[in-house]
Amino acid sequence: MKIYSLILIACLLLIIACGKDAKPPEYQWPIMAGFPKPQVPADNPMSEAKVMLGRKIFYDNALSFNQTQSCASCHQQAFAFAESRHTSTGATGQAHRRNALALVNVAYNKTLTWAHDGITSIEQQVLIPMFGEAPIELGITQHEETVLNRFKQGDYPALFSAAFPDESISFVTISQALASFVRSLISLDAPFDQYAYQGEDTAISEAAIRGMNLFFSEKLECHHCHGGFNFTQSTSHERQILDRRPFHNTGLYFTDSTKGYPSKDIGLAEVSEIMRDNGRFRAPTLRNIEVTAPYMHDGSITTLGEVLDFYAAGGRSLMQGEFVGDGRKNPLKSPFVRGFEMTEQDKQDLLAFLATLTDQTFLTNPKFGPPEQVK
């Protein structure tokens, strides 16, 4: 009996010792075999507990100072975590100048937001809507204590404890949890993926295949800015460190008053203060592009067909309105936006191809929706 007790105690001590050194299970990315994993900051490794917490915060109006908006107000799952408005509106009702970017495979993005080459981590980016004052989005600035106290009540303390053991509830852990949830929003199950990566030859139509061949042709040049598996030049992962500057002037504007882009938003030049960056914006992913209308940084092009017409023309000429001018003549325009001939059949084939990038599983996955969707 005494020997049995000693053996039992020894086993318990061994279990406790192993538990102290045991690492949490590795996060399981929802990606196909052979696909590279996203890069993740060493100080914020992925975990299911962080994703669960971040998801709850993402959908909670408590994150805005007046409890009227959440992250999900402008990033809605049905629209690939974008929204169907031209530009967003903040918690105060203030209209913004930019269209909400879709949150699709953001884990693979090396640069974030429409026009800032210095924001390279999601942890940095989420602080902008939280604390930014021009424009005000969630409006936490000057309301920090009030907002933070909301996350010290209800289910949150237990969720924070599971996600960040031995760490206090703070805006650091809030931003890390939000970043973890956003990183989990992986979309790699569109018909194109089934065709290109899973060998299902009938996954896309003949028209879509013709459109795909046009898309990747030197005639159209689309793939130079929207290439790779994520259909954006701004892609980085465990096997590739981004060494390109994925910002481009597409000839959307060339106003008579400034001989450049409208002064309310000159793109990357606001940050770099370099003239040649006037009108340069990041090329977003084309995944789920079919559901993310309207398009461009300011939502000024309504349909995907009109986007194709815009690129075929080599830019946009505005004959009336506030921003009259011929963007096709903008001297800072990307050399890849040269214009091309496009028949009506070509256009329909391209639209058919772009539709194959729509991932219905991503748009309806209850694990990405409000927490109450999961039983």
C-alpha positions as CSV (number, residue, x, y, z in Angstrom):
1,M,0.0,0.0,0.0
2,K,2.9,2.3,0.9
3,I,4.7,1.6,-2.4
4,Y,1.5,2.2,-4.3
5,S,1.1,5.6,-2.6
6,L,4.6,6.5,-3.5
7,I,4.1,5.5,-7.1
8,L,0.9,7.6,-7.3
9,I,2.6,10.6,-5.8
10,A,5.5,10.3,-8.2
11,C,3.1,10.1,-11.1
12,L,1.2,13.2,-10.0
13,L,4.5,15.1,-9.5
14,L,5.5,14.1,-13.0
15,I,2.2,15.2,-14.5
16,I,2.5,18.6,-12.7
17,A,6.1,19.1,-13.9
18,C,5.2,18.2,-17.5
19,G,2.2,20.6,-17.3
20,K,4.5,23.5,-16.4
21,D,6.7,23.0,-19.4
22,A,3.9,22.0,-21.8
23,K,3.3,24.3,-24.7
24,P,-0.2,25.2,-25.8
25,P,-1.3,23.2,-28.8
26,E,-0.2,24.7,-32.1
27,Y,-2.8,26.8,-33.9
28,Q,-4.4,24.9,-36.7
29,W,-4.7,27.2,-39.8
30,P,-7.6,26.4,-42.1
31,I,-5.4,26.1,-45.1
32,M,-4.8,23.4,-47.7
33,A,-1.8,21.1,-47.5
34,G,1.2,22.7,-49.1
35,F,0.1,26.3,-48.6
36,P,2.5,28.5,-46.7
37,K,1.4,29.6,-43.2
38,P,1.1,33.3,-42.5
39,Q,3.8,35.0,-40.5
40,V,2.8,35.8,-36.9
41,P,4.5,38.2,-34.5
42,A,6.6,36.4,-31.9
43,D,5.0,38.4,-29.1
44,N,1.4,37.4,-30.1
45,P,1.4,33.8,-31.2
46,M,-2.0,32.4,-32.4
47,S,-4.3,30.4,-30.1
48,E,-7.9,29.4,-30.3
49,A,-8.5,31.3,-27.0
50,K,-7.3,34.5,-28.5
51,V,-9.3,34.0,-31.6
52,M,-12.5,33.4,-29.5
53,L,-11.9,36.4,-27.4
54,G,-11.1,38.6,-30.4
55,R,-14.2,37.5,-32.2
56,K,-16.4,38.5,-29.3
57,I,-14.7,41.9,-29.1
58,F,-15.0,42.4,-32.9
59,Y,-18.8,42.1,-32.7
60,D,-19.2,44.1,-29.5
61,N,-20.4,47.7,-29.6
62,A,-18.8,48.2,-26.2
63,L,-15.5,48.9,-28.1
64,S,-16.9,52.3,-29.3
65,F,-17.0,55.1,-26.8
66,N,-20.7,55.6,-27.2
67,Q,-21.5,51.9,-27.6
68,T,-23.1,52.5,-31.1
69,Q,-20.6,50.6,-33.3
70,S,-18.3,47.7,-33.4
71,C,-15.6,46.6,-35.8
72,A,-18.3,44.5,-37.6
73,S,-20.3,47.7,-38.3
74,C,-18.0,48.5,-41.2
75,H,-16.6,44.9,-41.7
76,Q,-19.6,42.7,-42.4
77,Q,-19.1,39.0,-43.2
78,A,-21.7,38.9,-46.1
79,F,-19.5,41.5,-47.9
80,A,-16.2,39.6,-47.2
81,F,-15.8,41.8,-44.1
82,A,-16.1,45.0,-46.1
83,E,-19.4,47.0,-46.4
84,S,-21.7,48.0,-49.3
85,R,-21.3,51.7,-48.7
86,H,-19.0,54.0,-50.7
87,T,-17.2,55.2,-47.6
88,S,-17.6,54.4,-43.9
89,T,-19.3,56.3,-41.1
90,G,-17.8,56.4,-37.6
91,A,-19.5,56.2,-34.2
92,T,-20.2,59.9,-34.2
93,G,-21.8,59.8,-37.6
94,Q,-18.8,61.4,-39.2
95,A,-18.5,60.4,-42.9
96,H,-15.0,59.0,-43.7
97,R,-13.1,59.6,-47.0
98,R,-12.3,55.9,-47.7
99,N,-14.0,52.7,-48.5
100,A,-13.7,49.9,-45.9
101,L,-11.2,47.3,-47.0
102,A,-12.3,43.7,-47.0
103,L,-10.7,41.6,-44.3
104,V,-9.8,38.6,-46.5
105,N,-6.5,36.7,-45.8
106,V,-5.2,39.8,-44.0
107,A,-2.8,37.4,-42.2
108,Y,-0.8,37.3,-45.4
109,N,-0.7,41.1,-45.9
110,K,2.7,42.7,-45.4
111,T,1.2,46.2,-45.5
112,L,-2.2,47.3,-44.2
113,T,-4.7,50.1,-44.8
114,W,-5.1,51.8,-48.2
115,A,-2.0,54.0,-48.1
116,H,0.5,53.6,-45.4
117,D,3.8,51.7,-45.9
118,G,4.7,51.9,-42.2
119,I,1.8,49.8,-40.8
120,T,2.9,46.3,-41.2
121,S,1.1,44.4,-38.4
122,I,-2.5,43.9,-37.6
123,E,-1.8,44.8,-34.0
124,Q,-0.7,48.3,-35.2
125,Q,-3.6,48.6,-37.6
126,V,-6.4,47.9,-35.2
127,L,-5.3,50.9,-33.1
128,I,-6.3,53.3,-35.8
129,P,-10.0,52.7,-35.7
130,M,-9.8,52.4,-31.9
131,F,-8.0,55.6,-31.1
132,G,-7.9,57.7,-34.4
133,E,-9.4,61.2,-34.2
134,A,-9.2,62.2,-37.8
135,P,-11.6,60.7,-38.7
136,I,-13.2,59.3,-35.5
137,E,-14.2,55.7,-35.9
138,L,-14.6,54.0,-32.5
139,G,-13.6,57.1,-30.6
140,I,-11.9,55.6,-27.6
141,T,-9.5,58.6,-27.2
142,Q,-10.3,60.5,-24.0
143,H,-12.7,57.6,-23.0
144,E,-10.0,55.0,-22.3
145,E,-11.0,54.1,-18.8
146,T,-14.7,54.0,-19.5
147,V,-14.2,51.7,-22.5
148,L,-11.6,49.4,-20.8
149,N,-13.8,48.9,-17.7
150,R,-16.5,47.4,-19.9
151,F,-14.2,44.5,-20.7
152,K,-13.6,43.7,-17.0
153,Q,-17.2,42.6,-16.6
154,G,-19.4,39.6,-17.6
155,D,-17.8,36.8,-19.6
156,Y,-14.7,38.8,-20.5
157,P,-12.4,38.2,-17.4
158,A,-12.6,34.5,-18.0
159,L,-12.0,34.8,-21.7
160,F,-9.0,37.1,-21.2
161,S,-7.6,34.8,-18.6
162,A,-7.8,31.9,-21.0
163,A,-6.3,33.9,-23.8
164,F,-3.6,35.8,-21.9
165,P,-2.7,33.9,-18.7
166,D,-1.1,36.1,-16.0
167,E,-1.7,39.3,-18.1
168,S,-4.0,42.1,-17.1
169,I,-6.9,43.3,-19.3
170,S,-5.6,46.2,-21.3
171,F,-5.8,47.8,-24.7
172,V,-2.6,45.8,-25.6
173,T,-4.4,42.5,-25.0
174,I,-7.5,43.8,-26.7
175,S,-5.6,44.7,-29.8
176,Q,-3.8,41.4,-29.7
177,A,-7.0,39.4,-29.5
178,L,-8.6,41.4,-32.3
179,A,-5.5,40.9,-34.4
180,S,-5.7,37.1,-33.8
181,F,-9.4,37.0,-34.9
182,V,-8.6,39.0,-38.0
183,R,-5.7,36.6,-38.8
184,S,-8.1,33.7,-38.6
185,L,-10.2,35.0,-41.5
186,I,-8.7,32.8,-44.1
187,S,-10.5,32.4,-47.5
188,L,-9.0,29.6,-49.7
189,D,-12.0,27.6,-50.7
190,A,-13.3,29.4,-53.8
191,P,-14.1,27.6,-57.1
192,F,-10.7,28.9,-58.4
193,D,-9.0,27.1,-55.5
194,Q,-10.8,23.9,-56.3
195,Y,-9.8,24.2,-59.9
196,A,-6.2,25.4,-59.5
197,Y,-5.1,23.7,-56.3
198,Q,-7.3,20.7,-55.9
199,G,-7.4,19.5,-59.4
200,E,-11.2,19.8,-60.0
201,D,-11.3,20.5,-63.7
202,T,-15.0,21.2,-63.7
203,A,-15.0,23.6,-60.8
204,I,-15.0,26.6,-63.1
205,S,-16.7,27.2,-66.5
206,E,-15.1,27.5,-69.9
207,A,-15.9,31.2,-69.8
208,A,-14.1,31.6,-66.5
209,I,-11.0,29.7,-67.9
210,R,-10.9,32.1,-70.9
211,G,-11.2,35.0,-68.4
212,M,-8.4,33.6,-66.3
213,N,-6.1,33.3,-69.3
214,L,-6.9,37.0,-70.1
215,F,-6.3,38.0,-66.5
216,F,-2.8,36.4,-66.4
217,S,-1.9,37.6,-69.9
218,E,0.6,40.4,-70.7
219,K,-2.1,42.1,-72.7
220,L,-4.1,43.0,-69.6
221,E,-1.3,43.1,-67.0
222,C,-3.7,42.4,-64.1
223,H,-1.4,39.9,-62.4
224,H,1.4,42.4,-61.9
225,C,-0.5,44.1,-59.1
226,H,-3.0,41.3,-58.3
227,G,-0.9,38.2,-58.6
228,G,0.0,35.2,-56.4
229,F,-2.4,32.9,-54.5
230,N,-3.8,35.9,-52.7
231,F,-4.3,38.1,-55.8
232,T,-2.5,41.1,-54.4
233,Q,1.1,42.2,-54.6
234,S,1.1,42.9,-50.8
235,T,1.6,39.3,-49.8
236,S,4.1,37.9,-47.3
237,H,4.2,34.5,-45.6
238,E,6.6,32.1,-43.9
239,R,8.5,31.4,-47.2
240,Q,8.4,34.9,-48.6
241,I,9.3,38.3,-47.2
242,L,7.8,41.2,-49.2
243,D,10.4,43.2,-51.0
244,R,8.1,45.3,-53.2
245,R,6.2,48.5,-52.7
246,P,2.6,47.5,-53.5
247,F,1.2,51.0,-54.0
248,H,0.0,52.3,-57.4
249,N,-1.5,55.3,-59.0
250,T,-4.1,53.9,-61.4
251,G,-5.2,57.1,-63.1
252,L,-8.4,57.4,-61.2
253,Y,-7.9,61.2,-61.0
254,F,-5.9,64.1,-62.5
255,T,-7.8,67.1,-61.2
256,D,-7.4,70.5,-62.9
257,S,-7.0,72.3,-59.6
258,T,-4.1,70.2,-58.2
259,K,-2.8,68.4,-61.3
260,G,-2.9,65.3,-59.1
261,Y,-5.3,63.4,-56.9
262,P,-7.9,65.4,-54.9
263,S,-6.3,67.1,-51.9
264,K,-8.7,65.4,-49.5
265,D,-6.8,62.1,-50.2
266,I,-3.5,62.0,-52.0
267,G,-2.7,58.5,-50.9
268,L,0.7,57.3,-49.9
269,A,2.2,60.8,-50.4
270,E,0.4,61.9,-47.2
271,V,2.7,59.6,-45.3
272,S,5.9,59.6,-47.4
273,E,5.7,63.3,-48.3
274,I,7.2,62.3,-51.7
275,M,5.6,63.8,-54.7
276,R,5.8,60.7,-56.9
277,D,3.6,58.9,-54.3
278,N,0.7,61.2,-55.1
279,G,-2.3,59.0,-55.8
280,R,-0.7,55.7,-54.9
281,F,-2.9,53.3,-53.0
282,R,-2.4,49.6,-52.1
283,A,-3.6,47.0,-54.5
284,P,-6.2,45.0,-52.4
285,T,-6.8,41.3,-52.8
286,L,-9.3,40.3,-55.5
287,R,-10.5,37.3,-53.4
288,N,-14.3,37.7,-52.9
289,I,-14.1,40.9,-55.0
290,E,-17.6,40.1,-56.5
291,V,-19.2,40.9,-53.1
292,T,-17.2,43.9,-52.0
293,A,-18.7,46.7,-54.2
294,P,-18.3,49.7,-54.5
295,Y,-14.7,49.8,-55.5
296,M,-11.5,51.9,-55.3
297,H,-10.2,53.6,-52.2
298,D,-13.1,56.1,-52.2
299,G,-15.8,53.7,-53.4
300,S,-16.2,55.9,-56.5
301,I,-16.7,53.0,-59.0
302,T,-20.0,51.2,-58.4
303,T,-19.7,47.8,-60.3
304,L,-17.1,45.3,-61.2
305,G,-18.0,45.7,-64.9
306,E,-17.2,49.4,-64.6
307,V,-13.9,48.6,-63.0
308,L,-12.9,46.6,-66.0
309,D,-14.0,49.4,-68.3
310,F,-11.8,51.8,-66.2
311,Y,-8.7,49.7,-66.6
312,A,-9.4,49.0,-70.3
313,A,-9.5,52.8,-70.8
314,G,-6.2,53.2,-69.0
315,G,-7.7,55.4,-66.3
316,R,-10.7,57.7,-65.9
317,S,-11.8,60.9,-67.5
318,L,-14.2,63.0,-65.5
319,M,-16.0,65.7,-67.6
320,Q,-18.1,67.2,-64.8
321,G,-18.3,67.3,-61.0
322,E,-15.9,68.3,-58.3
323,F,-12.9,66.5,-59.7
324,V,-12.9,67.2,-63.4
325,G,-9.8,66.0,-65.1
326,D,-8.4,63.1,-67.2
327,G,-6.8,60.5,-65.0
328,R,-5.5,58.8,-68.1
329,K,-3.0,61.6,-68.5
330,N,-1.7,61.5,-65.0
331,P,2.1,61.5,-65.3
332,L,2.4,59.5,-62.1
333,K,0.1,56.7,-63.3
334,S,1.5,53.2,-63.1
335,P,3.0,51.9,-66.3
336,F,0.9,48.8,-65.9
337,V,-2.3,50.8,-66.4
338,R,-1.9,51.4,-70.1
339,G,-5.3,50.4,-71.3
340,F,-6.2,47.5,-73.5
341,E,-8.8,46.4,-76.1
342,M,-11.7,44.4,-74.5
343,T,-14.6,42.9,-76.4
344,E,-17.9,42.4,-74.7
345,Q,-17.1,38.6,-74.7
346,D,-13.7,39.4,-73.0
347,K,-15.5,41.4,-70.4
348,Q,-18.0,38.7,-69.6
349,D,-15.3,36.1,-69.5
350,L,-13.3,38.3,-67.0
351,L,-16.3,38.7,-64.8
352,A,-16.9,35.0,-64.9
353,F,-13.3,34.4,-63.7
354,L,-13.5,37.0,-61.0
355,A,-16.7,35.3,-59.8
356,T,-14.7,32.1,-59.2
357,L,-12.8,34.0,-56.5
358,T,-15.9,34.1,-54.3
359,D,-15.7,31.8,-51.4
360,Q,-19.2,31.0,-50.2
361,T,-17.9,29.0,-47.2
362,F,-16.0,32.1,-46.0
363,L,-19.0,34.3,-46.4
364,T,-21.3,32.0,-44.4
365,N,-18.9,30.3,-41.9
366,P,-20.6,30.6,-38.5
367,K,-17.2,30.6,-36.8
368,F,-16.5,34.0,-38.3
369,G,-20.0,35.4,-37.5
370,P,-21.3,36.8,-34.2
371,P,-20.5,34.6,-31.2
372,E,-24.2,33.6,-30.7
373,Q,-24.1,31.8,-34.1
374,V,-22.0,29.0,-32.6
375,K,-23.8,26.6,-30.3
